[in-house]
Amino acid sequence: DRCENQCFSKRLYAETEVIKTEGRGWGLKTNQALRKVSAQYVGEVIDSEECQQRIKRAHENHVTNFYMLTLTK
């Protein structure tokens, strides 16, 4: 309750829009000014099996502009 950074857990997200960038694929742009410490990227946590399925689908569909991160304790 004393944490001052609860925007994620309270789902207080900045207004955004998906945009097509030149030469870099799709991006996410905010439609409002953000404080320097208020921005964060939020993705999905998936298991290894889902990761492999998504990579396979991307390969089959010739999608090359993506990335995956590995999270560890």
PDB file of N, CA, C and O in Angstrom:
ATOM      1  N   ASP A   1       0.816  -1.206   0.000  1.00  0.00           N
ATOM      2  CA  ASP A   1       0.000   0.000   0.000  1.00  0.00           C
ATOM      3  C   ASP A   1       0.858   1.267   0.000  1.00  0.00           C
ATOM      4  O   ASP A   1       0.412   2.315  -0.466  1.00  0.00           O
ATOM      5  N   ARG A   2       2.073   1.178   0.515  1.00  0.00           N
ATOM      6  CA  ARG A   2       2.926   2.372   0.567  1.00  0.00           C
ATOM      7  C   ARG A   2       3.730   2.576  -0.712  1.00  0.00           C
ATOM      8  O   ARG A   2       4.355   3.622  -0.888  1.00  0.00           O
ATOM      9  N   CYS A   3       3.723   1.594  -1.600  1.00  0.00           N
ATOM     10  CA  CYS A   3       4.469   1.703  -2.858  1.00  0.00           C
ATOM     11  C   CYS A   3       3.901   2.844  -3.695  1.00  0.00           C
ATOM     12  O   CYS A   3       2.686   2.969  -3.847  1.00  0.00           O
ATOM     13  N   GLU A   4       4.790   3.673  -4.234  1.00  0.00           N
ATOM     14  CA  GLU A   4       4.363   4.801  -5.043  1.00  0.00           C
ATOM     15  C   GLU A   4       4.302   4.475  -6.531  1.00  0.00           C
ATOM     16  O   GLU A   4       3.926   5.332  -7.332  1.00  0.00           O
ATOM     17  N   ASN A   5       4.663   3.255  -6.914  1.00  0.00           N
ATOM     18  CA  ASN A   5       4.662   2.865  -8.327  1.00  0.00           C
ATOM     19  C   ASN A   5       3.672   1.720  -8.528  1.00  0.00           C
ATOM     20  O   ASN A   5       4.080   0.586  -8.782  1.00  0.00           O
ATOM     21  N   GLN A   6       2.387   2.003  -8.419  1.00  0.00           N
ATOM     22  CA  GLN A   6       1.358   0.972  -8.524  1.00  0.00           C
ATOM     23  C   GLN A   6       0.549   1.067  -9.819  1.00  0.00           C
ATOM     24  O   GLN A   6      -0.507   0.445  -9.936  1.00  0.00           O
ATOM     25  N   CYS A   7       1.030   1.827 -10.773  1.00  0.00           N
ATOM     26  CA  CYS A   7       0.281   2.003 -12.020  1.00  0.00           C
ATOM     27  C   CYS A   7      -0.002   0.670 -12.708  1.00  0.00           C
ATOM     28  O   CYS A   7      -1.097   0.467 -13.233  1.00  0.00           O
ATOM     29  N   PHE A   8       0.966  -0.234 -12.712  1.00  0.00           N
ATOM     30  CA  PHE A   8       0.771  -1.516 -13.386  1.00  0.00           C
ATOM     31  C   PHE A   8      -0.287  -2.340 -12.676  1.00  0.00           C
ATOM     32  O   PHE A   8      -1.221  -2.830 -13.311  1.00  0.00           O
ATOM     33  N   SER A   9      -0.155  -2.498 -11.377  1.00  0.00           N
ATOM     34  CA  SER A   9      -1.113  -3.331 -10.649  1.00  0.00           C
ATOM     35  C   SER A   9      -2.509  -2.719 -10.625  1.00  0.00           C
ATOM     36  O   SER A   9      -3.498  -3.444 -10.517  1.00  0.00           O
ATOM     37  N   LYS A  10      -2.600  -1.404 -10.722  1.00  0.00           N
ATOM     38  CA  LYS A  10      -3.905  -0.734 -10.742  1.00  0.00           C
ATOM     39  C   LYS A  10      -4.413  -0.498 -12.163  1.00  0.00           C
ATOM     40  O   LYS A  10      -5.483   0.077 -12.363  1.00  0.00           O
ATOM     41  N   ARG A  11      -3.622  -0.955 -13.161  1.00  0.00           N
ATOM     42  CA  ARG A  11      -3.972  -0.821 -14.577  1.00  0.00           C
ATOM     43  C   ARG A  11      -4.195   0.635 -14.979  1.00  0.00           C
ATOM     44  O   ARG A  11      -5.135   0.947 -15.709  1.00  0.00           O
ATOM     45  N   LEU A  12      -3.335   1.511 -14.506  1.00  0.00           N
ATOM     46  CA  LEU A  12      -3.384   2.922 -14.866  1.00  0.00           C
ATOM     47  C   LEU A  12      -2.382   3.144 -15.998  1.00  0.00           C
ATOM     48  O   LEU A  12      -1.261   3.593 -15.756  1.00  0.00           O
ATOM     49  N   TYR A  13      -2.777   2.835 -17.214  1.00  0.00           N
ATOM     50  CA  TYR A  13      -1.882   2.874 -18.351  1.00  0.00           C
ATOM     51  C   TYR A  13      -1.970   4.212 -19.075  1.00  0.00           C
ATOM     52  O   TYR A  13      -3.011   4.868 -19.073  1.00  0.00           O
ATOM     53  N   ALA A  14      -0.880   4.596 -19.683  1.00  0.00           N
ATOM     54  CA  ALA A  14      -0.865   5.798 -20.524  1.00  0.00           C
ATOM     55  C   ALA A  14      -1.668   5.521 -21.791  1.00  0.00           C
ATOM     56  O   ALA A  14      -1.752   4.378 -22.240  1.00  0.00           O
ATOM     57  N   GLU A  15      -2.251   6.559 -22.358  1.00  0.00           N
ATOM     58  CA  GLU A  15      -2.968   6.418 -23.625  1.00  0.00           C
ATOM     59  C   GLU A  15      -1.937   6.181 -24.724  1.00  0.00           C
ATOM     60  O   GLU A  15      -0.968   6.932 -24.840  1.00  0.00           O
ATOM     61  N   THR A  16      -2.139   5.148 -25.525  1.00  0.00           N
ATOM     62  CA  THR A  16      -1.169   4.777 -26.560  1.00  0.00           C
ATOM     63  C   THR A  16      -1.870   4.480 -27.881  1.00  0.00           C
ATOM     64  O   THR A  16      -3.091   4.338 -27.944  1.00  0.00           O
ATOM     65  N   GLU A  17      -1.064   4.391 -28.925  1.00  0.00           N
ATOM     66  CA  GLU A  17      -1.559   3.930 -30.216  1.00  0.00           C
ATOM     67  C   GLU A  17      -0.472   3.111 -30.896  1.00  0.00           C
ATOM     68  O   GLU A  17       0.719   3.369 -30.716  1.00  0.00           O
ATOM     69  N   VAL A  18      -0.890   2.129 -31.673  1.00  0.00           N
ATOM     70  CA  VAL A  18       0.029   1.300 -32.440  1.00  0.00           C
ATOM     71  C   VAL A  18       0.313   2.031 -33.745  1.00  0.00           C
ATOM     72  O   VAL A  18      -0.603   2.503 -34.418  1.00  0.00           O
ATOM     73  N   ILE A  19       1.602   2.117 -34.096  1.00  0.00           N
ATOM     74  CA  ILE A  19       1.995   2.822 -35.313  1.00  0.00           C
ATOM     75  C   ILE A  19       2.912   1.945 -36.163  1.00  0.00           C
ATOM     76  O   ILE A  19       3.616   1.080 -35.643  1.00  0.00           O
ATOM     77  N   LYS A  20       2.894   2.176 -37.460  1.00  0.00           N
ATOM     78  CA  LYS A  20       3.815   1.503 -38.380  1.00  0.00           C
ATOM     79  C   LYS A  20       5.016   2.418 -38.559  1.00  0.00           C
ATOM     80  O   LYS A  20       4.863   3.577 -38.946  1.00  0.00           O
ATOM     81  N   THR A  21       6.213   1.905 -38.281  1.00  0.00           N
ATOM     82  CA  THR A  21       7.422   2.707 -38.393  1.00  0.00           C
ATOM     83  C   THR A  21       8.131   2.405 -39.716  1.00  0.00           C
ATOM     84  O   THR A  21       7.887   1.368 -40.332  1.00  0.00           O
ATOM     85  N   GLU A  22       8.996   3.301 -40.143  1.00  0.00           N
ATOM     86  CA  GLU A  22       9.766   3.070 -41.364  1.00  0.00           C
ATOM     87  C   GLU A  22      10.919   2.120 -41.077  1.00  0.00           C
ATOM     88  O   GLU A  22      11.808   2.440 -40.287  1.00  0.00           O
ATOM     89  N   GLY A  23      10.909   0.972 -41.705  1.00  0.00           N
ATOM     90  CA  GLY A  23      12.019   0.036 -41.616  1.00  0.00           C
ATOM     91  C   GLY A  23      12.155  -0.726 -40.309  1.00  0.00           C
ATOM     92  O   GLY A  23      13.092  -1.511 -40.165  1.00  0.00           O
ATOM     93  N   ARG A  24      11.255  -0.527 -39.348  1.00  0.00           N
ATOM     94  CA  ARG A  24      11.373  -1.213 -38.062  1.00  0.00           C
ATOM     95  C   ARG A  24      10.108  -1.957 -37.658  1.00  0.00           C
ATOM     96  O   ARG A  24      10.031  -2.481 -36.546  1.00  0.00           O
ATOM     97  N   GLY A  25       9.129  -2.011 -38.527  1.00  0.00           N
ATOM     98  CA  GLY A  25       7.899  -2.722 -38.198  1.00  0.00           C
ATOM     99  C   GLY A  25       6.947  -1.875 -37.375  1.00  0.00           C
ATOM    100  O   GLY A  25       6.863  -0.660 -37.552  1.00  0.00           O
ATOM    101  N   TRP A  26       6.249  -2.513 -36.496  1.00  0.00           N
ATOM    102  CA  TRP A  26       5.231  -1.853 -35.685  1.00  0.00           C
ATOM    103  C   TRP A  26       5.819  -1.345 -34.383  1.00  0.00           C
ATOM    104  O   TRP A  26       6.783  -1.904 -33.861  1.00  0.00           O
ATOM    105  N   GLY A  27       5.226  -0.274 -33.863  1.00  0.00           N
ATOM    106  CA  GLY A  27       5.682   0.304 -32.606  1.00  0.00           C
ATOM    107  C   GLY A  27       4.502   0.767 -31.773  1.00  0.00           C
ATOM    108  O   GLY A  27       3.359   0.737 -32.230  1.00  0.00           O
ATOM    109  N   LEU A  28       4.775   1.186 -30.571  1.00  0.00           N
ATOM    110  CA  LEU A  28       3.755   1.693 -29.657  1.00  0.00           C
ATOM    111  C   LEU A  28       4.157   3.107 -29.263  1.00  0.00           C
ATOM    112  O   LEU A  28       5.282   3.339 -28.819  1.00  0.00           O
ATOM    113  N   LYS A  29       3.246   4.038 -29.424  1.00  0.00           N
ATOM    114  CA  LYS A  29       3.521   5.442 -29.165  1.00  0.00           C
ATOM    115  C   LYS A  29       2.546   5.961 -28.115  1.00  0.00           C
ATOM    116  O   LYS A  29       1.359   5.634 -28.146  1.00  0.00           O
ATOM    117  N   THR A  30       3.049   6.768 -27.191  1.00  0.00           N
ATOM    118  CA  THR A  30       2.149   7.374 -26.210  1.00  0.00           C
ATOM    119  C   THR A  30       1.534   8.634 -26.797  1.00  0.00           C
ATOM    120  O   THR A  30       2.154   9.319 -27.610  1.00  0.00           O
ATOM    121  N   ASN A  31       0.327   8.927 -26.385  1.00  0.00           N
ATOM    122  CA  ASN A  31      -0.370  10.123 -26.847  1.00  0.00           C
ATOM    123  C   ASN A  31      -0.382  11.208 -25.772  1.00  0.00           C
ATOM    124  O   ASN A  31      -1.162  12.158 -25.841  1.00  0.00           O
ATOM    125  N   GLN A  32       0.489  11.053 -24.786  1.00  0.00           N
ATOM    126  CA  GLN A  32       0.561  12.029 -23.705  1.00  0.00           C
ATOM    127  C   GLN A  32       1.998  12.092 -23.195  1.00  0.00           C
ATOM    128  O   GLN A  32       2.774  11.151 -23.366  1.00  0.00           O
ATOM    129  N   ALA A  33       2.332  13.197 -22.578  1.00  0.00           N
ATOM    130  CA  ALA A  33       3.674  13.336 -22.009  1.00  0.00           C
ATOM    131  C   ALA A  33       3.809  12.394 -20.811  1.00  0.00           C
ATOM    132  O   ALA A  33       2.874  12.238 -20.025  1.00  0.00           O
ATOM    133  N   LEU A  34       4.978  11.771 -20.680  1.00  0.00           N
ATOM    134  CA  LEU A  34       5.233  10.854 -19.570  1.00  0.00           C
ATOM    135  C   LEU A  34       6.368  11.382 -18.712  1.00  0.00           C
ATOM    136  O   LEU A  34       7.312  11.991 -19.215  1.00  0.00           O
ATOM    137  N   ARG A  35       6.267  11.143 -17.416  1.00  0.00           N
ATOM    138  CA  ARG A  35       7.404  11.421 -16.547  1.00  0.00           C
ATOM    139  C   ARG A  35       8.496  10.422 -16.897  1.00  0.00           C
ATOM    140  O   ARG A  35       8.200   9.304 -17.320  1.00  0.00           O
ATOM    141  N   LYS A  36       9.728  10.805 -16.730  1.00  0.00           N
ATOM    142  CA  LYS A  36      10.849   9.962 -17.120  1.00  0.00           C
ATOM    143  C   LYS A  36      10.769   8.568 -16.499  1.00  0.00           C
ATOM    144  O   LYS A  36      11.100   7.592 -17.172  1.00  0.00           O
ATOM    145  N   VAL A  37      10.350   8.442 -15.267  1.00  0.00           N
ATOM    146  CA  VAL A  37      10.326   7.142 -14.589  1.00  0.00           C
ATOM    147  C   VAL A  37       8.996   6.411 -14.741  1.00  0.00           C
ATOM    148  O   VAL A  37       8.829   5.329 -14.178  1.00  0.00           O
ATOM    149  N   SER A  38       8.049   6.973 -15.487  1.00  0.00           N
ATOM    150  CA  SER A  38       6.724   6.366 -15.522  1.00  0.00           C
ATOM    151  C   SER A  38       6.524   5.375 -16.673  1.00  0.00           C
ATOM    152  O   SER A  38       5.509   4.679 -16.693  1.00  0.00           O
ATOM    153  N   ALA A  39       7.436   5.287 -17.614  1.00  0.00           N
ATOM    154  CA  ALA A  39       7.249   4.412 -18.772  1.00  0.00           C
ATOM    155  C   ALA A  39       7.871   3.050 -18.521  1.00  0.00           C
ATOM    156  O   ALA A  39       8.958   2.941 -17.954  1.00  0.00           O
ATOM    157  N   GLN A  40       7.165   2.013 -18.951  1.00  0.00           N
ATOM    158  CA  GLN A  40       7.706   0.672 -18.877  1.00  0.00           C
ATOM    159  C   GLN A  40       7.098  -0.166 -19.984  1.00  0.00           C
ATOM    160  O   GLN A  40       5.959   0.068 -20.388  1.00  0.00           O
ATOM    161  N   TYR A  41       7.846  -1.141 -20.476  1.00  0.00           N
ATOM    162  CA  TYR A  41       7.322  -2.053 -21.473  1.00  0.00           C
ATOM    163  C   TYR A  41       6.666  -3.209 -20.740  1.00  0.00           C
ATOM    164  O   TYR A  41       7.231  -3.757 -19.794  1.00  0.00           O
ATOM    165  N   VAL A  42       5.488  -3.572 -21.175  1.00  0.00           N
ATOM    166  CA  VAL A  42       4.781  -4.697 -20.561  1.00  0.00           C
ATOM    167  C   VAL A  42       4.494  -5.715 -21.644  1.00  0.00           C
ATOM    168  O   VAL A  42       3.811  -5.409 -22.622  1.00  0.00           O
ATOM    169  N   GLY A  43       5.007  -6.916 -21.480  1.00  0.00           N
ATOM    170  CA  GLY A  43       4.763  -7.983 -22.445  1.00  0.00           C
ATOM    171  C   GLY A  43       4.015  -9.120 -21.780  1.00  0.00           C
ATOM    172  O   GLY A  43       3.339  -8.922 -20.770  1.00  0.00           O
ATOM    173  N   GLU A  44       4.132 -10.288 -22.335  1.00  0.00           N
ATOM    174  CA  GLU A  44       3.473 -11.473 -21.794  1.00  0.00           C
ATOM    175  C   GLU A  44       4.516 -12.404 -21.198  1.00  0.00           C
ATOM    176  O   GLU A  44       5.659 -12.437 -21.654  1.00  0.00           O
ATOM    177  N   VAL A  45       4.130 -13.148 -20.199  1.00  0.00           N
ATOM    178  CA  VAL A  45       4.959 -14.227 -19.684  1.00  0.00           C
ATOM    179  C   VAL A  45       4.364 -15.512 -20.233  1.00  0.00           C
ATOM    180  O   VAL A  45       3.210 -15.841 -19.960  1.00  0.00           O
ATOM    181  N   ILE A  46       5.167 -16.240 -21.014  1.00  0.00           N
ATOM    182  CA  ILE A  46       4.715 -17.485 -21.627  1.00  0.00           C
ATOM    183  C   ILE A  46       5.715 -18.587 -21.302  1.00  0.00           C
ATOM    184  O   ILE A  46       6.864 -18.307 -20.960  1.00  0.00           O
ATOM    185  N   ASP A  47       5.282 -19.829 -21.409  1.00  0.00           N
ATOM    186  CA  ASP A  47       6.195 -20.942 -21.141  1.00  0.00           C
ATOM    187  C   ASP A  47       7.000 -21.283 -22.396  1.00  0.00           C
ATOM    188  O   ASP A  47       6.754 -20.742 -23.474  1.00  0.00           O
ATOM    189  N   SER A  48       7.951 -22.177 -22.238  1.00  0.00           N
ATOM    190  CA  SER A  48       8.854 -22.543 -23.341  1.00  0.00           C
ATOM    191  C   SER A  48       8.108 -23.139 -24.524  1.00  0.00           C
ATOM    192  O   SER A  48       8.453 -22.873 -25.675  1.00  0.00           O
ATOM    193  N   GLU A  49       7.090 -23.942 -24.248  1.00  0.00           N
ATOM    194  CA  GLU A  49       6.325 -24.560 -25.331  1.00  0.00           C
ATOM    195  C   GLU A  49       5.627 -23.502 -26.182  1.00  0.00           C
ATOM    196  O   GLU A  49       5.672 -23.563 -27.411  1.00  0.00           O
ATOM    197  N   GLU A  50       4.983 -22.533 -25.532  1.00  0.00           N
ATOM    198  CA  GLU A  50       4.321 -21.456 -26.270  1.00  0.00           C
ATOM    199  C   GLU A  50       5.342 -20.622 -27.044  1.00  0.00           C
ATOM    200  O   GLU A  50       5.079 -20.206 -28.173  1.00  0.00           O
ATOM    201  N   CYS A  51       6.494 -20.381 -26.443  1.00  0.00           N
ATOM    202  CA  CYS A  51       7.550 -19.637 -27.120  1.00  0.00           C
ATOM    203  C   CYS A  51       7.961 -20.345 -28.406  1.00  0.00           C
ATOM    204  O   CYS A  51       8.070 -19.711 -29.455  1.00  0.00           O
ATOM    205  N   GLN A  52       8.189 -21.648 -28.334  1.00  0.00           N
ATOM    206  CA  GLN A  52       8.596 -22.412 -29.513  1.00  0.00           C
ATOM    207  C   GLN A  52       7.507 -22.403 -30.584  1.00  0.00           C
ATOM    208  O   GLN A  52       7.811 -22.317 -31.774  1.00  0.00           O
ATOM    209  N   GLN A  53       6.232 -22.493 -30.170  1.00  0.00           N
ATOM    210  CA  GLN A  53       5.126 -22.452 -31.130  1.00  0.00           C
ATOM    211  C   GLN A  53       5.071 -21.101 -31.842  1.00  0.00           C
ATOM    212  O   GLN A  53       4.852 -21.038 -33.051  1.00  0.00           O
ATOM    213  N   ARG A  54       5.271 -20.028 -31.086  1.00  0.00           N
ATOM    214  CA  ARG A  54       5.228 -18.692 -31.688  1.00  0.00           C
ATOM    215  C   ARG A  54       6.393 -18.472 -32.647  1.00  0.00           C
ATOM    216  O   ARG A  54       6.221 -17.872 -33.708  1.00  0.00           O
ATOM    217  N   ILE A  55       7.563 -18.951 -32.281  1.00  0.00           N
ATOM    218  CA  ILE A  55       8.717 -18.825 -33.170  1.00  0.00           C
ATOM    219  C   ILE A  55       8.474 -19.629 -34.447  1.00  0.00           C
ATOM    220  O   ILE A  55       8.792 -19.169 -35.544  1.00  0.00           O
ATOM    221  N   LYS A  56       7.915 -20.823 -34.303  1.00  0.00           N
ATOM    222  CA  LYS A  56       7.607 -21.654 -35.478  1.00  0.00           C
ATOM    223  C   LYS A  56       6.601 -20.950 -36.382  1.00  0.00           C
ATOM    224  O   LYS A  56       6.795 -20.903 -37.597  1.00  0.00           O
ATOM    225  N   ARG A  57       5.518 -20.394 -35.804  1.00  0.00           N
ATOM    226  CA  ARG A  57       4.513 -19.674 -36.606  1.00  0.00           C
ATOM    227  C   ARG A  57       5.128 -18.454 -37.281  1.00  0.00           C
ATOM    228  O   ARG A  57       4.824 -18.161 -38.438  1.00  0.00           O
ATOM    229  N   ALA A  58       5.985 -17.748 -36.565  1.00  0.00           N
ATOM    230  CA  ALA A  58       6.638 -16.577 -37.158  1.00  0.00           C
ATOM    231  C   ALA A  58       7.474 -16.994 -38.359  1.00  0.00           C
ATOM    232  O   ALA A  58       7.432 -16.354 -39.410  1.00  0.00           O
ATOM    233  N   HIS A  59       8.232 -18.071 -38.196  1.00  0.00           N
ATOM    234  CA  HIS A  59       9.067 -18.571 -39.287  1.00  0.00           C
ATOM    235  C   HIS A  59       8.207 -18.981 -40.486  1.00  0.00           C
ATOM    236  O   HIS A  59       8.528 -18.647 -41.627  1.00  0.00           O
ATOM    237  N   GLU A  60       7.120 -19.702 -40.228  1.00  0.00           N
ATOM    238  CA  GLU A  60       6.228 -20.159 -41.300  1.00  0.00           C
ATOM    239  C   GLU A  60       5.595 -18.984 -42.053  1.00  0.00           C
ATOM    240  O   GLU A  60       5.320 -19.082 -43.249  1.00  0.00           O
ATOM    241  N   ASN A  61       5.367 -17.873 -41.342  1.00  0.00           N
ATOM    242  CA  ASN A  61       4.734 -16.695 -41.941  1.00  0.00           C
ATOM    243  C   ASN A  61       5.742 -15.622 -42.356  1.00  0.00           C
ATOM    244  O   ASN A  61       5.366 -14.499 -42.691  1.00  0.00           O
ATOM    245  N   HIS A  62       7.020 -15.984 -42.328  1.00  0.00           N
ATOM    246  CA  HIS A  62       8.105 -15.082 -42.742  1.00  0.00           C
ATOM    247  C   HIS A  62       8.132 -13.789 -41.910  1.00  0.00           C
ATOM    248  O   HIS A  62       8.482 -12.720 -42.410  1.00  0.00           O
ATOM    249  N   VAL A  63       7.762 -13.912 -40.656  1.00  0.00           N
ATOM    250  CA  VAL A  63       7.826 -12.769 -39.737  1.00  0.00           C
ATOM    251  C   VAL A  63       9.209 -12.785 -39.099  1.00  0.00           C
ATOM    252  O   VAL A  63       9.599 -13.771 -38.474  1.00  0.00           O
ATOM    253  N   THR A  64       9.952 -11.686 -39.260  1.00  0.00           N
ATOM    254  CA  THR A  64      11.311 -11.643 -38.729  1.00  0.00           C
ATOM    255  C   THR A  64      11.527 -10.520 -37.721  1.00  0.00           C
ATOM    256  O   THR A  64      12.595 -10.427 -37.116  1.00  0.00           O
ATOM    257  N   ASN A  65      10.529  -9.674 -37.538  1.00  0.00           N
ATOM    258  CA  ASN A  65      10.701  -8.510 -36.669  1.00  0.00           C
ATOM    259  C   ASN A  65       9.997  -8.743 -35.332  1.00  0.00           C
ATOM    260  O   ASN A  65       8.890  -8.248 -35.120  1.00  0.00           O
ATOM    261  N   PHE A  66      10.638  -9.496 -34.426  1.00  0.00           N
ATOM    262  CA  PHE A  66      10.094  -9.764 -33.100  1.00  0.00           C
ATOM    263  C   PHE A  66      11.254 -10.108 -32.175  1.00  0.00           C
ATOM    264  O   PHE A  66      12.373 -10.347 -32.628  1.00  0.00           O
ATOM    265  N   TYR A  67      10.980 -10.129 -30.896  1.00  0.00           N
ATOM    266  CA  TYR A  67      11.994 -10.605 -29.957  1.00  0.00           C
ATOM    267  C   TYR A  67      11.330 -11.267 -28.770  1.00  0.00           C
ATOM    268  O   TYR A  67      10.176 -10.988 -28.442  1.00  0.00           O
ATOM    269  N   MET A  68      12.083 -12.151 -28.129  1.00  0.00           N
ATOM    270  CA  MET A  68      11.650 -12.861 -26.927  1.00  0.00           C
ATOM    271  C   MET A  68      12.703 -12.620 -25.854  1.00  0.00           C
ATOM    272  O   MET A  68      13.894 -12.528 -26.153  1.00  0.00           O
ATOM    273  N   LEU A  69      12.273 -12.521 -24.640  1.00  0.00           N
ATOM    274  CA  LEU A  69      13.176 -12.371 -23.507  1.00  0.00           C
ATOM    275  C   LEU A  69      13.053 -13.578 -22.608  1.00  0.00           C
ATOM    276  O   LEU A  69      11.964 -14.135 -22.466  1.00  0.00           O
ATOM    277  N   THR A  70      14.142 -13.991 -22.002  1.00  0.00           N
ATOM    278  CA  THR A  70      14.112 -15.067 -21.020  1.00  0.00           C
ATOM    279  C   THR A  70      14.191 -14.451 -19.633  1.00  0.00           C
ATOM    280  O   THR A  70      15.102 -13.678 -19.335  1.00  0.00           O
ATOM    281  N   LEU A  71      13.241 -14.795 -18.802  1.00  0.00           N
ATOM    282  CA  LEU A  71      13.217 -14.292 -17.429  1.00  0.00           C
ATOM    283  C   LEU A  71      13.700 -15.380 -16.491  1.00  0.00           C
ATOM    284  O   LEU A  71      13.273 -16.531 -16.585  1.00  0.00           O
ATOM    285  N   THR A  72      14.577 -15.016 -15.599  1.00  0.00           N
ATOM    286  CA  THR A  72      15.051 -15.955 -14.579  1.00  0.00           C
ATOM    287  C   THR A  72      15.018 -15.262 -13.219  1.00  0.00           C
ATOM    288  O   THR A  72      14.987 -14.035 -13.123  1.00  0.00           O
ATOM    289  N   LYS A  73      15.025 -16.071 -12.192  1.00  0.00           N
ATOM    290  CA  LYS A  73      15.075 -15.499 -10.846  1.00  0.00           C
ATOM    291  C   LYS A  73      16.442 -14.939 -10.623  1.00  0.00           C
ATOM    292  O   LYS A  73      16.721 -14.401  -9.551  1.00  0.00           O
TER     293      LYS A  73
END
